Amino acid sequence: MKLSFYFLIVIVTSSCKSIILNTMIKDARVENTTSIKNFQLDHHFDTSNSFIVKADTATAMHWIEKGIATYEIYNKKGELIDFIGTTECGATVFDFFLEGKLDSFNVDSSSTLQKVLSNCYNYQNKPVGKEDLPQTDYYVVVYWEKFTGRKMGYEEHPKFFEDQIKKDTQKKHKITVVKINTDLQESWGMQPKGRMRVKVKVKKDEGDIVFGKLPIKK
C-alpha cells in the first residue's frame, strides 16, 4: 500500500524559507527513544520538554503527516488558540503571537494540551501530562521528524521557535516550547532498523510526497 498527498515543490518551514523537497525529505527510518534523544544530544539541541507520540500501525501515517512542519499554540489553561488570519507563513503567525496581537486568534476549548500529551511518552518511556510542564502563559507544541531534514530540518522548525522566543525583546508572555517527535517508532509495532521509502515526485511547480509500505514488525 502506498499513500501520497499533494504538496508544493518546496516545503515552507517555520521560518518561511523555501527549501527544495528533494534536499529535505529522506526515507523514514524506524527510531526508538534512545535514537531520538541521541539525535538531539549529538547536535546540541535542548532536550527539555521533549516527548514522543504514541501510535500503532493503524495511526502511524496520521502522525507521520502531522509531523511535517506542524505547530500549535495553547494558553495557560491548555486550550488551543487558532489563528484566524489569512497568512500561511508560520513565522508571521508566530510574530503576531509574540507581539501580543491575540485578537488574531480564537480560543478552541475543545482542543486541549492535555489531550495532546495523553498521546505521548517521555524519554523514560513514561506517560506525561500538563502537570509535568512548567507553568507558563502559553505552550507552543512543535511536531517534528528526523527524516524531514535531519539537523537542518530541526533547526528550521523546533529550534526556530526556541530561538525566536529567546530573541524576543518585548517578552509579553512566558512561553514553553513542547517538542513532540512523530518519527516511526519500534513501540508502534515497527520493525527495528526498518525503513519506509519516501519519494518526491515533481512535475512543473507541483509535487507529491509518496510513502511506501510501513515496515511493520512481523
N, C-alpha and C positions, 0 to 999 in steps of 0.2 A: 504494500500500500504506500502511496505517495501523497503528500499534502503540499499544495502550493497556494500562495496567496499573492495579491497584487502589491507591488512596491515600485517606487520611482527608481531610476537608475542610481540615484545617490541616496544614502541614508543620512538624514539630518539628525545630528547628535544634539545633546542638551545645549551645547554652546552654539548651535545652528551653523556649524561648519559643515560643508558638504564634502563627504568622504565617499569615494567610489566603492560600491558594494564589494566588488571583486577583491579589493585590498583589505576589507574588513571581515568578511564572513568566511569562516573556515568550517571544516567538518566538526560536528558536535560530538565531543568525546565524553564518555561516562566518567563522572567525577565521584568523589566522596568527601566527607567532612574534612579530612586531612589535606587533600589536594586543593580544596578551595581556600582553606586557611593559609596554607603554604604559599599559594599564589599571591595573596595579599602581603604576607610577610616578606617574600622574596623580592617584591617590588617596593617595599617600604610603605605600603598603604596602611591606613588606620583600620584596625580590625574591630574597634568598639562598635557595639550595636549592629553587628553583622550576623545574619541568620541565613538559613537555607529553607526553601519551601518544601513542604510535604506534598507528595503526589504519588501516583501509581501509574500503571501502564495505560489506564483509560484517560487520565487527566494530564499526562506528560506534555502533549502537544499544546494544550492550552497555556501552560506555564512557559514553554519554550517561546511561544509567540509573545506573551506578555513581557518577557524579559528583554525584548528588543526596544531599547531606549524609552522605557515607560517610567513615569514617576507620579506620585500622588502627594497631596498636602492635607494634613489633618490638624484640627485645632486642639487646644489643651484638653478638651473633653473627649478627644478621639473621634470627632466627627469629620467626615470628608468635606473639604471645601473645593468646589468645582469652579474653574474659570469659565466666565460667560462671554468673553470677548471673541474676536474673530481670528486673531493671530494663531498660527500653528507653530510658531517658534517657541520652543521650551524655555530658552534664555529670556525672551521678552516677557513671558508669563511669570517667570520667577523674579524678574526685575520688578514687575508690578507688585508682587507679593512683598519683596524686601522693602519697597518704597512705601508700604502700608496702604496701597490702593485696594483695600478689601471690598470696596463696592463693585469691583470687577469679579467677585467670587460669590457663589451661593453656597450655603451650608446644606449638606445632604446627611441628615442624621441617621438615615437607614444604612449608610455605608460607614463602618467604623474601623478604627485601627485595631481594636480587639479582635475583630473577625479576621483581619489580615494576619495578625500574629498567631492566631489559633491554628493557622495553616503552616506554621514554621517551627523549626527547632534550632537551638544554638549550637555552638561548636563543641559542646559537651554532649550533644545529641539529646538534650533535654527540651521539654516544651517551654514556650515563652509566652508572656502576656504583657499588657501595657504597664503593669506594675513593675516589670523588670527594666523599664526605661527611665531615664532622668525625667523629672517633672519640668516641662518647658512649655512655652506658649504655643509652639507649633512643632509638628513632626513631618519631615519630608521623607517619604518612603521611596527609595530608588531600587528598581528591579534591574539586575544585571546578569550577564553571562560571559564566561571566558571566550566562547567561540565567536562572539561578535566583537572582534578587535583585540582580544587579549589585553596587554598592557596599555596600548593606545586607546582601545575602547573603554577601558576602565577610567583612564584619565579624562576622557571626553564625556563621561556620564557620571558615575558616583562621585569621583573626585572633583568634578566640575562644581557640584553643589557645595561640597565642603569648602572649596576654595572661595566661592562666591560669598559664602557666609562669613568666612574669615576676613575677606576684603571689604565687607560692608561697613562703612563708617557711620551710618545712621543708627545701626543697632536698635531698630524699633521693636524687635522681637527676640526672645531667646528661642533658639531652634535646635532640634536634634535631628540629625540625618540617620535614617534607618536603612541599612543596605541588605537587600534580600536577593540571594543568588538563586537562579532558576535553571542552572545547567542540569542536564541529565544526571541522575544520581543512582548509585548502586542501591540505595534504600528505596528507590522507586520500582525495584524489580528489574533493573537493567543489568546486562552482562558486564562484570568488572573488566575494565580496559577496552570495552566495546566502543563503537562509534556509529554515528548516524551521518550518512552522506548529506551534504548541503551544497546545492549548486545554485549559481546565479545565472539566469538566462536573460540576456539583454537584447532588446530589439528597439532600435531608434532611441527614444527618450524614456522608454519604459522597461521594466524588467519583472521577472518572477523569481522569488526565492523558492526553490523546490527542495523539500525534505524527503529523504529516503526512508527506508524501513527502520523502525525503532529497534535498537539492539536489546531486545527483551531476553532476560535470562531464561534458559530452558530447564 
